[in-house]
Amino acid sequence: MYEMFRNCKSLENINFKNSNTSHVVDMKRLFYNCSKLSSLNLSSFDTLSVTSIEAMFYKCSNLETINLSYFNTKNVVTFRLFFILL
């Protein structure tokens, strides 16, 4: 999922309800610069295999609500710039 939605400046919302992320290793810059994104529910994400979430929400300046309730960072080694909203 590396840079999957990077620079999607028109993206306002997205539904991950039926997504299978159990084999995802890299979520680096997943929502990088999604400046209109205001709310995210990532509670369905299986992040046990993820090792990098670097800059995942970097420059998501409109992000007000995020659900990370089941976000497992046990195996993450790279958190750099994870949540900078500039």
N, CA, C and O of each residue as an XYZ file, in Angstrom:
344
protein
N       0.821     -1.195      0.000
C       0.000      0.000      0.000
C       0.866      1.260      0.000
O       0.370      2.367      0.209
N       2.143      1.080     -0.232
C       3.102      2.180     -0.278
C       2.617      3.272     -1.222
O       2.443      3.030     -2.417
N       2.398      4.467     -0.694
C       1.986      5.666     -1.451
C       0.708      5.472     -2.267
O       0.509      6.154     -3.273
N      -0.137      4.572     -1.854
C      -1.337      4.224     -2.621
C      -2.245      5.419     -2.931
O      -2.766      5.521     -4.042
N      -2.436      6.307     -1.980
C      -3.300      7.473     -2.180
C      -2.507      8.780     -2.127
O      -3.091      9.847     -1.939
N      -1.220      8.709     -2.285
C      -0.367      9.900     -2.193
C      -0.833     10.984     -3.168
O      -1.075     10.725     -4.347
N      -0.948     12.193     -2.644
C      -1.337     13.379     -3.416
C      -2.738     13.295     -4.028
O      -3.010     13.957     -5.029
N      -3.616     12.501     -3.448
C      -5.020     12.481     -3.879
C      -5.709     13.650     -3.190
O      -6.447     13.465     -2.222
N      -5.473     14.810     -3.678
C      -5.925     16.039     -3.024
C      -7.440     16.232     -3.057
O      -7.966     17.082     -2.337
N      -8.144     15.464     -3.875
C      -9.610     15.558     -3.931
C     -10.293     14.505     -3.062
O     -11.508     14.556     -2.872
N      -9.541     13.570     -2.542
C     -10.093     12.497     -1.720
C     -10.630     13.059     -0.403
O      -9.879     13.622      0.393
N     -11.938     12.900     -0.181
C     -12.561     13.404      1.044
C     -12.883     12.294      2.028
O     -12.792     12.491      3.239
N     -13.259     11.123      1.515
C     -13.515      9.978      2.381
C     -13.298      8.682      1.607
O     -13.280      8.667      0.376
N     -13.137      7.609      2.348
C     -12.890      6.307      1.742
C     -13.355      5.230      2.710
O     -13.214      5.375      3.924
N     -13.910      4.148      2.170
C     -14.428      3.066      2.998
C     -13.535      1.835      2.838
O     -13.389      1.301      1.738
N     -12.950      1.400      3.931
C     -12.088      0.217      3.927
C     -12.765     -0.973      4.593
O     -12.093     -1.939      4.954
N     -14.058     -0.921      4.759
C     -14.781     -1.918      5.545
C     -14.481     -3.366      5.148
O     -14.297     -4.201      6.034
N     -14.424     -3.691      3.885
C     -14.199     -5.072      3.445
C     -12.804     -5.308      2.875
O     -12.597     -6.236      2.093
N     -11.873     -4.487      3.256
C     -10.504     -4.616      2.753
C      -9.714     -5.624      3.577
O      -9.829     -5.673      4.802
N      -8.913     -6.422      2.888
C      -8.035     -7.373      3.571
C      -6.619     -6.815      3.529
O      -5.998     -6.760      2.467
N      -6.121     -6.412      4.662
C      -4.771     -5.842      4.742
C      -3.822     -6.740      5.530
O      -2.763     -6.290      5.968
N      -4.185     -7.979      5.708
C      -3.396     -8.893      6.541
C      -1.996     -9.178      5.992
O      -1.109     -9.568      6.752
N      -1.786     -8.992      4.706
C      -0.473     -9.260      4.115
C       0.306     -7.990      3.773
O       1.392     -8.054      3.195
N      -0.246     -6.858      4.127
C       0.410     -5.580      3.843
C       1.586     -5.380      4.795
O       1.460     -5.559      6.006
N       2.736     -5.004      4.224
C       3.946     -4.781      5.008
C       4.271     -3.286      5.082
O       4.765     -2.811      6.104
N       4.001     -2.555      4.019
C       4.400     -1.151      3.940
C       3.195     -0.235      3.721
O       2.507     -0.321      2.704
N       2.958      0.642      4.696
C       1.914      1.657      4.573
C       2.527      3.055      4.539
O       1.868      4.048      4.845
N       3.761      3.105      4.174
C       4.490      4.373      4.104
C       3.798      5.334      3.140
O       3.476      4.976      2.007
N       3.578      6.556      3.611
C       2.966      7.630      2.812
C       1.615      7.245      2.200
O       1.256      7.737      1.130
N       0.884      6.387      2.864
C      -0.401      5.895      2.344
C      -1.372      7.027      2.001
O      -2.004      7.006      0.944
N      -1.489      8.010      2.888
C      -2.391      9.146      2.662
C      -1.627     10.466      2.548
O      -2.203     11.529      2.780
N      -0.394     10.418      2.209
C       0.481     11.588      2.122
C      -0.162     12.683      1.271
O      -0.493     12.465      0.106
N      -0.333     13.855      1.866
C      -0.844     15.039      1.173
C      -2.275     14.887      0.646
O      -2.624     15.467     -0.382
N      -3.086     14.122      1.339
C      -4.525     14.045      1.018
C      -5.194     15.171      1.796
O      -5.825     14.941      2.828
N      -5.054     16.344      1.305
C      -5.402     17.551      2.058
C      -6.902     17.754      2.296
O      -7.264     18.546      3.166
N      -7.783     17.077      1.565
C      -9.229     17.228      1.795
C      -9.791     16.104      2.656
O     -10.953     16.158      3.058
N      -9.007     15.119      2.935
C      -9.449     13.990      3.753
C      -9.743     14.472      5.168
O      -8.864     15.012      5.839
N     -10.975     14.278      5.619
C     -11.355     14.815      6.928
C     -11.608     13.741      7.984
O     -11.487     14.003      9.181
N     -11.957     12.545      7.545
C     -12.281     11.483      8.491
C     -11.848     10.135      7.926
O     -11.979      9.871      6.731
N     -11.327      9.287      8.815
C     -10.888      7.953      8.402
C     -11.253      6.931      9.466
O     -11.081      7.171     10.661
N     -11.755      5.798      9.022
C     -12.002      4.690      9.932
C     -11.122      3.534      9.472
O     -11.428      2.861      8.487
N     -10.039      3.313     10.185
C      -9.098      2.241      9.852
C      -9.191      1.106     10.860
O      -8.257      0.315     10.994
N     -10.303      1.022     11.562
C     -10.465     -0.009     12.586
C     -10.496     -1.420     11.999
O     -10.256     -2.390     12.718
N     -10.786     -1.545     10.721
C     -10.810     -2.873     10.091
C      -9.436     -3.295      9.562
O      -9.272     -4.424      9.098
N      -8.461     -2.407      9.629
C      -7.125     -2.734      9.136
C      -6.454     -3.786     10.011
O      -6.390     -3.638     11.232
N      -5.960     -4.839      9.389
C      -5.127     -5.821     10.073
C      -3.690     -5.390      9.806
O      -3.183     -5.571      8.699
N      -3.042     -4.831     10.796
C      -1.709     -4.240     10.606
C      -0.590     -5.045     11.270
O       0.510     -4.528     11.463
N      -0.853     -6.272     11.611
C       0.141     -7.083     12.292
C       1.414     -7.295     11.462
O       2.498     -7.421     12.032
N       1.305     -7.336     10.148
C       2.473     -7.544      9.282
C       3.173     -6.259      8.870
O       4.250     -6.302      8.275
N       2.574     -5.119      9.180
C       3.113     -3.821      8.758
C       4.397     -3.491      9.517
O       4.470     -3.628     10.738
N       5.409     -3.052      8.760
C       6.685     -2.655      9.366
C       6.971     -1.171      9.211
O       7.817     -0.629      9.923
N       6.275     -0.498      8.286
C       6.508      0.933      8.096
C       5.199      1.695      7.939
O       4.360      1.363      7.101
N       5.048      2.734      8.774
C       3.923      3.669      8.652
C       4.471      5.100      8.562
O       3.807      6.067      8.937
N       5.672      5.197      8.067
C       6.346      6.490      7.947
C       5.519      7.456      7.101
O       5.096      7.122      5.995
N       5.299      8.642      7.629
C       4.590      9.727      6.932
C       3.214      9.300      6.411
O       2.738      9.820      5.402
N       2.595      8.374      7.087
C       1.313      7.832      6.641
C       0.231      8.902      6.482
O      -0.564      8.840      5.545
N       0.193      9.877      7.382
C      -0.800     10.947      7.333
C      -0.152     12.314      7.138
O      -0.772     13.337      7.427
N       1.051     12.343      6.666
C       1.792     13.592      6.505
C       1.051     14.537      5.556
O       0.654     14.143      4.459
N       0.874     15.765      5.984
C       0.192     16.819      5.230
C      -1.297     16.545      4.995
O      -1.864     17.004      4.003
N      -1.916     15.815      5.885
C      -3.374     15.633      5.847
C      -3.973     16.725      6.719
O      -4.491     16.460      7.804
N      -3.898     17.923      6.241
C      -4.211     19.108      7.040
C      -5.677     19.232      7.444
O      -5.989     19.986      8.365
N      -6.576     18.521      6.789
C      -8.000     18.608      7.095
C      -8.490     17.421      7.933
O      -9.667     17.363      8.290
N      -7.622     16.498      8.243
C      -7.997     15.287      8.975
C      -8.379     15.628     10.415
O      -7.543     16.075     11.200
N      -9.648     15.412     10.748
C     -10.165     15.736     12.076
C     -10.471     14.500     12.910
O     -10.293     14.514     14.128
N     -10.928     13.432     12.266
C     -11.329     12.224     12.975
C     -10.658     11.008     12.349
O     -10.657     10.828     11.131
N     -10.081     10.173     13.228
C      -9.459      8.944     12.749
C      -9.662      7.843     13.778
O      -9.435      8.042     14.972
N     -10.090      6.683     13.301
C     -10.296      5.537     14.190
C      -9.181      4.533     13.932
O      -9.133      3.894     12.881
N      -8.295      4.407     14.897
C      -7.185      3.451     14.837
C      -7.326      2.417     15.953
O      -6.328      1.889     16.443
N      -8.551      2.131     16.349
C      -8.794      1.320     17.543
C      -8.173     -0.082     17.510
O      -7.830     -0.615     18.565
N      -8.021     -0.683     16.348
C      -7.399     -2.012     16.266
C      -6.067     -1.975     15.541
O      -5.581     -3.001     15.065
N      -5.495     -0.824     15.460
C      -4.221     -0.617     14.772
C      -3.100     -1.234     15.611
O      -2.758     -0.712     16.672
N      -2.536     -2.328     15.142
C      -1.494     -3.035     15.880
C      -0.134     -2.633     15.319
O       0.169     -2.917     14.161
N       0.672     -1.984     16.123
C       1.988     -1.508     15.672
C       3.127     -2.354     16.239
O       4.269     -1.901     16.303
N       2.822     -3.546     16.637
C       3.805     -4.450     17.248
C       5.057     -4.643     16.384
O       6.169     -4.676     16.912
N       4.890     -4.767     15.087
C       6.017     -5.043     14.196
C       6.513     -3.823     13.416
O       7.414     -3.937     12.585
N       5.929     -2.673     13.686
C       6.349     -1.445     13.007
C       7.713     -1.004     13.523
O       7.936     -0.912     14.730
N       8.621     -0.733     12.590
C       9.954     -0.250     12.956
C      10.176      1.195     12.506
O      11.104      1.855     12.973
N       9.330      1.684     11.606
C       9.481      3.048     11.102
C       8.195      3.838     11.316
O       7.199      3.644     10.619
N       8.244      4.746     12.310
C       7.121      5.626     12.627
C       7.386      7.059     12.162
O       6.498      7.904     12.279
N       8.530      7.349     11.660
C       8.960      8.714     11.333
C       7.860      9.513     10.624
O       7.280      9.051      9.641
N       7.585     10.702     11.130
C       6.588     11.627     10.559
C       5.210     10.991     10.403
O       4.476     11.334      9.476
N       4.854     10.085     11.283
C       3.599      9.356     11.189
C       2.377     10.265     11.115
O       1.467     10.024     10.321
N       2.355     11.315     11.947
C       1.132     12.107     12.079
C       1.397     13.595     12.091
O       1.036     14.264     13.059
N       2.002     14.134     11.075
C       2.253     15.581     11.028
C       1.221     16.198     10.093
O       1.171     15.879      8.905
N       0.410     17.072     10.639
C      -0.676     17.683      9.890
C      -0.340     19.112      9.526
O      -0.817     20.049     10.164
N       0.471     19.281      8.515
C       0.889     20.617      8.092
C       0.205     21.043      6.823
O       0.446     22.145      6.332
